[in-house]
Amino acid sequence: VKFVRRLMLCPIGIGCILITWAVKKCLGQKMHFDTIFNICGVFIFALFISITLFVVDPLRCGRNPDGSLSMLSNPGVICFDSGEHFVMLFLCIAGILCYPMTIISWAT
């Protein structure tokens, strides 16, 4: 749940920016969409490193004293051995395709 919440941070932030733009437009205040597009770009690039780090978080595993691997950020999740970790790996792959790869391709 915590991982999914962090993955949704960027879409929610951009959604708030777009809602603000729509409300201002309905109130008759002039604001060009180019300005909103630039604000969204600044928002994404400002958070790029943070987004990338928490997207790949399920891949960061460390050894336990008993020899098993657990996530460094959540030691209660055993890496590559629990259903919870496999769900997080699926979300990690989807997150990598949605965030870092998309941002890099958009920037080039």
C-alpha positions in Angstrom: 0.0 0.0 0.0 2.8 2.4 0.9 4.6 1.6 -2.4 1.5 2.2 -4.5 0.8 5.4 -2.7 4.3 6.7 -3.5 3.9 5.5 -7.2 0.8 7.6 -7.4 2.4 10.8 -6.1 3.4 12.2 -9.5 0.1 11.6 -11.3 -1.8 13.1 -8.4 0.5 16.2 -8.4 0.0 16.7 -12.1 -3.7 16.1 -11.7 -3.8 18.9 -9.1 -2.0 21.2 -11.5 -4.4 20.4 -14.3 -7.4 20.9 -12.0 -6.1 24.3 -10.9 -5.7 25.2 -14.6 -9.3 24.1 -15.4 -10.7 26.0 -12.4 -8.9 29.2 -13.4 -10.1 28.8 -16.9 -13.7 28.4 -15.7 -13.4 31.5 -13.6 -12.3 33.5 -16.7 -8.7 34.0 -15.7 -6.4 33.6 -18.6 -3.7 30.9 -18.4 -2.1 29.3 -21.4 -1.8 25.6 -21.6 1.9 26.0 -22.5 2.4 27.5 -19.0 0.7 24.5 -17.4 2.8 22.1 -19.6 6.0 23.8 -18.5 4.9 23.7 -14.8 4.2 19.9 -15.1 7.6 19.5 -16.7 9.4 21.4 -13.9 7.5 19.3 -11.4 8.5 16.0 -13.0 12.1 17.0 -13.5 12.4 18.3 -10.0 11.2 14.9 -8.6 13.0 12.7 -11.2 15.7 11.4 -8.9 13.3 10.7 -6.0 10.8 9.1 -8.4 13.5 6.8 -9.9 14.8 5.8 -6.4 11.5 4.8 -5.0 10.4 3.0 -8.3 13.5 0.7 -8.1 13.1 0.2 -4.3 11.8 -3.4 -4.6 15.1 -4.3 -6.4 17.2 -3.2 -3.5 17.6 -6.2 -1.3 20.1 -7.0 1.4 21.2 -10.2 3.2 19.7 -11.3 6.5 21.7 -13.2 9.1 19.9 -16.4 8.1 21.0 -16.0 4.5 17.7 -14.8 3.0 17.3 -11.6 1.2 14.9 -8.9 2.3 14.1 -5.4 1.0 16.4 -2.7 2.5 13.5 -0.3 2.8 11.1 -2.9 4.3 12.9 -5.8 6.0 9.6 -7.6 6.6 9.4 -8.4 2.9 11.5 -11.3 1.8 12.9 -10.8 -1.7 11.9 -13.2 -4.5 10.2 -15.5 -2.0 7.0 -13.8 -1.1 3.8 -12.9 -3.0 4.0 -9.4 -1.7 7.5 -9.0 -3.2 6.4 -10.4 -6.6 3.5 -7.8 -6.7 6.0 -5.1 -5.9 8.3 -6.3 -8.6 5.5 -6.1 -11.1 4.7 -2.6 -10.0 8.4 -1.8 -10.1 8.6 -2.8 -13.8 5.5 -0.9 -14.6 6.8 2.1 -12.7 10.1 2.0 -14.6 8.3 2.0 -17.9 5.9 4.8 -16.7 8.3 7.1 -15.0 12.1 7.0 -15.6 11.9 5.6 -19.2 9.0 8.0 -20.1 10.7 11.0 -18.6 14.0 10.3 -20.3 12.4 9.7 -23.7 10.3 12.9 -23.3 13.5 14.9 -22.4 15.5 13.7 -25.5 
